[in-house]
Amino acid sequence: MMRLIASIALTLSLVGPARADFRFDGPAEVQDYVESNLLGIFYHELGHALIDILGLPIFGQEEDAADVLSVFLLDAFWEEETAVQLAYDTAFGFLGEAEERQAAGQDPPYWDVHGPDLQRYYNLICVFYGANPEAREDVARDLGLPEDRAAYCPEEYAQADGSWGDVLQELLHPGGGESLVMDDTDTSSDAGALTADLIATEIAALNEEFRLPATLFVSVVSCGQANAFYDPSRREIIMCVEFADYLADAMPE
């Protein structure tokens, strides 16, 4: 993946246990899908961390704000071809969740702090499409974004840029910093090794551009379930190694 830096929780738990192990010798498309969704998840938890560390005001659900940051960063940090592939993969992540619940006869958990998976699916597509509607018309069409919603997506992206874009602009620093620190890592499995390497690379890239007012720790550890979350008491993002296994198994056909 080619990275392009732009100038410019508190949990995300998936249903069900991990049922298959991620393997480095598996199909390349599975690894790409897993990496894309792990990045999207990490960006989501980074949103929770920034809200906490910077004391940002949130008008509405914090989970929605974190989702918007995740999409905003996919668009801002990556060259177009890679950004589009990341958007497809992460959108299919939400779609796969919705299909799994439907196959199990489960209703969407409307009581949950996260929005329904299909709503998150369409929100992701809308913000991503709205960032560059002329170039991403095919993306919106392929992923089934209704025209009635698409008409408002440039405005939705402009709102994201006016909020999260301004936040990131304030964090830019000419010399970067060491604000994000990799803490505990469990690389005893392929899933853990993949996650740790991916997140360590992302941390290094973020530290080249941004400086936070407080240290943010990131750990890749075994949690006993497919999960990721931000712990405000420790200012720490936890990426569970089980997530990669879950994603590999849940990848839509």
C-alpha positions as CSV (number, residue, x, y, z in Angstrom):
1,M,0.0,0.0,0.0
2,M,1.3,3.5,-0.9
3,R,0.8,6.0,1.8
4,L,0.1,9.7,1.2
5,I,0.1,12.0,4.2
6,A,-2.4,14.8,3.8
7,S,-1.6,18.2,5.2
8,I,-4.0,19.0,6.9
9,A,-15.1,4.3,23.4
10,L,-15.3,3.1,23.5
11,T,-15.3,-0.4,22.2
12,L,-15.7,-1.9,18.7
13,S,-16.7,-5.5,19.5
14,L,-17.7,-8.0,16.9
15,V,-20.2,-10.8,17.5
16,G,-19.1,-14.4,17.7
17,P,-15.8,-16.1,18.5
18,A,-12.9,-16.4,16.1
19,R,-13.3,-19.6,14.1
20,A,-10.3,-19.7,11.7
21,D,-6.7,-18.7,12.1
22,F,-5.2,-16.1,9.9
23,R,-2.3,-17.5,7.9
24,F,0.4,-15.6,6.1
25,D,0.4,-18.3,3.4
26,G,-3.3,-17.8,2.8
27,P,-4.9,-16.0,-0.2
28,A,-3.5,-12.4,-0.8
29,E,-7.0,-11.0,-1.1
30,V,-7.8,-12.3,2.5
31,Q,-4.7,-10.5,3.8
32,D,-5.6,-7.3,2.0
33,Y,-9.1,-7.5,3.5
34,V,-7.9,-8.1,7.0
35,E,-5.3,-5.3,6.8
36,S,-7.9,-2.8,5.4
37,N,-10.3,-3.5,8.2
38,L,-7.6,-3.5,10.9
39,L,-6.6,0.0,9.7
40,G,-10.2,1.1,9.7
41,I,-10.7,-0.2,13.3
42,F,-7.5,1.4,14.4
43,Y,-8.6,4.8,13.0
44,H,-11.9,4.4,14.7
45,E,-10.2,3.8,18.1
46,L,-7.9,6.7,17.4
47,G,-11.0,8.9,17.1
48,H,-12.0,7.9,20.6
49,A,-8.5,8.6,21.9
50,L,-8.4,12.1,20.3
51,I,-11.8,12.9,21.7
52,D,-10.6,12.0,25.2
53,I,-7.1,13.5,25.1
54,L,-8.1,16.7,23.4
55,G,-11.4,17.1,25.3
56,L,-13.3,17.5,22.1
57,P,-17.0,18.4,22.3
58,I,-19.2,15.8,20.7
59,F,-22.7,16.6,19.5
60,G,-24.4,13.2,19.1
61,Q,-23.0,9.7,19.5
62,E,-19.3,9.4,20.1
63,E,-19.2,6.2,18.1
64,D,-20.6,8.0,15.0
65,A,-17.9,10.7,15.4
66,A,-15.2,8.0,15.6
67,D,-16.6,6.3,12.5
68,V,-16.4,9.6,10.6
69,L,-12.8,10.0,11.5
70,S,-12.0,6.5,10.3
71,V,-13.4,7.3,6.8
72,F,-11.8,10.8,6.8
73,L,-8.4,9.3,7.4
74,L,-8.8,6.6,4.8
75,D,-9.4,9.4,2.3
76,A,-6.8,11.8,3.7
77,F,-3.8,9.4,4.2
78,W,-3.9,7.2,1.1
79,E,-3.4,7.6,-2.6
80,E,-6.6,7.2,-4.6
81,E,-6.3,3.7,-5.8
82,T,-5.4,2.4,-2.3
83,A,-8.0,4.6,-0.6
84,V,-10.7,3.2,-2.9
85,Q,-9.7,-0.4,-2.1
86,L,-9.6,0.4,1.7
87,A,-13.1,1.9,1.4
88,Y,-14.5,-1.2,-0.4
89,D,-12.9,-3.6,2.1
90,T,-14.1,-1.7,5.2
91,A,-17.5,-1.2,3.8
92,F,-17.7,-5.0,3.2
93,G,-16.7,-5.4,6.8
94,F,-19.9,-3.7,8.0
95,L,-21.9,-5.5,5.3
96,G,-20.5,-8.9,6.4
97,E,-21.5,-8.1,10.0
98,A,-25.1,-7.3,8.9
99,E,-25.3,-10.5,6.8
100,E,-24.0,-12.6,9.6
101,R,-26.6,-11.3,12.0
102,Q,-29.3,-11.8,9.4
103,A,-28.2,-15.4,8.8
104,A,-28.3,-16.0,12.5
105,G,-31.8,-14.6,12.8
106,Q,-30.6,-11.7,15.0
107,D,-32.2,-8.3,14.9
108,P,-29.8,-5.3,14.8
109,P,-28.9,-4.3,18.4
110,Y,-30.7,-1.0,18.4
111,W,-29.8,-0.6,22.1
112,D,-26.0,-0.7,21.3
113,V,-23.9,2.5,21.4
114,H,-22.9,1.7,17.8
115,G,-25.3,2.3,15.0
116,P,-26.8,-0.7,13.0
117,D,-24.2,-2.2,10.7
118,L,-26.0,-1.3,7.5
119,Q,-26.3,2.3,8.6
120,R,-22.6,2.4,9.3
121,Y,-22.1,0.8,5.9
122,Y,-24.0,3.6,4.1
123,N,-22.4,6.3,6.3
124,L,-19.0,5.1,5.3
125,I,-19.8,5.1,1.6
126,C,-21.4,8.5,1.8
127,V,-18.5,10.3,3.5
128,F,-15.9,8.6,1.3
129,Y,-17.9,9.4,-1.9
130,G,-18.5,13.0,-0.8
131,A,-14.8,13.6,-0.5
132,N,-14.4,13.2,-4.2
133,P,-17.7,12.7,-5.9
134,E,-16.5,13.1,-9.5
135,A,-13.9,10.4,-9.2
136,R,-15.9,8.1,-7.0
137,E,-19.2,7.9,-8.8
138,D,-18.5,4.2,-9.6
139,V,-17.8,3.4,-6.0
140,A,-21.1,4.9,-4.9
141,R,-23.0,3.0,-7.6
142,D,-21.2,-0.3,-7.0
143,L,-21.9,-0.2,-3.3
144,G,-25.5,0.7,-3.7
145,L,-25.6,4.3,-2.3
146,P,-29.1,5.6,-3.1
147,E,-29.1,8.8,-5.2
148,D,-31.2,10.6,-2.6
149,R,-28.4,10.1,0.0
150,A,-25.6,10.7,-2.5
151,A,-26.9,14.2,-3.2
152,Y,-26.0,15.3,0.3
153,C,-22.7,13.4,0.7
154,P,-20.4,16.3,-0.4
155,E,-22.0,18.3,2.4
156,E,-21.4,15.5,4.9
157,Y,-17.8,15.3,3.9
158,A,-17.5,19.1,4.3
159,Q,-18.8,18.8,7.8
160,A,-16.2,16.1,8.5
161,D,-13.5,18.3,7.1
162,G,-14.6,21.2,9.1
163,S,-14.5,19.2,12.3
164,W,-11.9,16.4,12.1
165,G,-9.9,18.2,9.5
166,D,-9.4,21.2,11.8
167,V,-8.5,19.0,14.7
168,L,-5.8,17.2,12.7
169,Q,-4.5,20.5,11.3
170,E,-3.9,21.7,14.9
171,L,-2.0,18.5,15.6
172,L,0.4,18.9,12.7
173,H,4.0,19.6,13.8
174,P,7.0,20.3,11.5
175,G,9.1,17.8,13.4
176,G,6.5,15.3,14.1
177,G,6.8,13.7,17.5
178,E,6.7,10.4,19.5
179,S,3.2,10.8,20.9
180,L,2.0,7.4,19.8
181,V,3.9,4.6,21.5
182,M,3.7,0.9,20.8
183,D,3.4,-0.8,24.2
184,D,2.7,-4.6,24.7
185,T,2.7,-6.8,21.6
186,D,1.8,-10.5,21.2
187,T,3.4,-11.8,18.0
188,S,3.2,-15.5,18.8
189,S,0.6,-16.1,16.1
190,D,0.3,-15.0,12.4
191,A,-2.6,-12.9,13.4
192,G,-0.7,-11.1,16.1
193,A,2.4,-10.6,14.0
194,L,0.3,-9.1,11.1
195,T,-1.6,-6.8,13.5
196,A,1.5,-5.7,15.3
197,D,3.5,-5.0,12.1
198,L,0.6,-3.1,10.5
199,I,-0.1,-0.9,13.6
200,A,3.6,-0.2,14.3
201,T,4.0,1.0,10.7
202,E,0.9,3.2,11.1
203,I,2.2,4.6,14.4
204,A,5.5,5.5,12.8
205,A,3.8,7.3,9.9
206,L,1.5,9.3,12.3
207,N,4.5,10.3,14.4
208,E,6.2,11.7,11.4
209,E,3.4,14.3,11.0
210,F,1.6,14.8,14.2
211,R,2.3,15.6,17.9
212,L,-0.3,15.0,20.6
213,P,-0.4,16.9,23.9
214,A,-0.1,13.5,25.8
215,T,1.3,10.1,25.1
216,L,-1.1,7.6,23.5
217,F,-0.1,4.0,24.0
218,V,-1.1,1.2,21.6
219,S,-1.0,-2.5,22.5
220,V,-1.6,-5.6,20.3
221,V,-2.5,-8.4,22.8
222,S,-4.7,-11.4,23.2
223,C,-8.1,-10.6,24.6
224,G,-10.0,-13.8,24.3
225,Q,-12.4,-12.3,21.8
226,A,-12.4,-10.3,18.6
227,N,-12.4,-6.8,19.9
228,A,-10.6,-3.4,19.9
229,F,-11.2,-0.6,22.3
230,Y,-9.8,2.6,23.8
231,D,-9.1,2.6,27.6
232,P,-9.2,6.3,28.7
233,S,-7.9,5.4,32.2
234,R,-4.6,4.3,30.6
235,R,-4.8,6.4,27.4
236,E,-4.3,3.2,25.5
237,I,-5.7,1.6,22.3
238,I,-6.0,-2.1,22.6
239,M,-6.0,-4.1,19.3
240,C,-6.9,-7.7,20.1
241,V,-5.0,-10.3,18.0
242,E,-8.3,-12.3,17.7
243,F,-9.6,-9.6,15.4
244,A,-7.5,-10.7,12.4
245,D,-8.7,-14.3,12.8
246,Y,-12.3,-13.1,12.9
247,L,-11.9,-10.9,9.9
248,A,-10.2,-13.7,7.9
249,D,-13.1,-16.0,8.6
250,A,-15.9,-13.4,8.2
251,M,-14.7,-12.0,4.8
252,P,-17.7,-12.0,2.5
253,E,-17.6,-14.3,-0.5
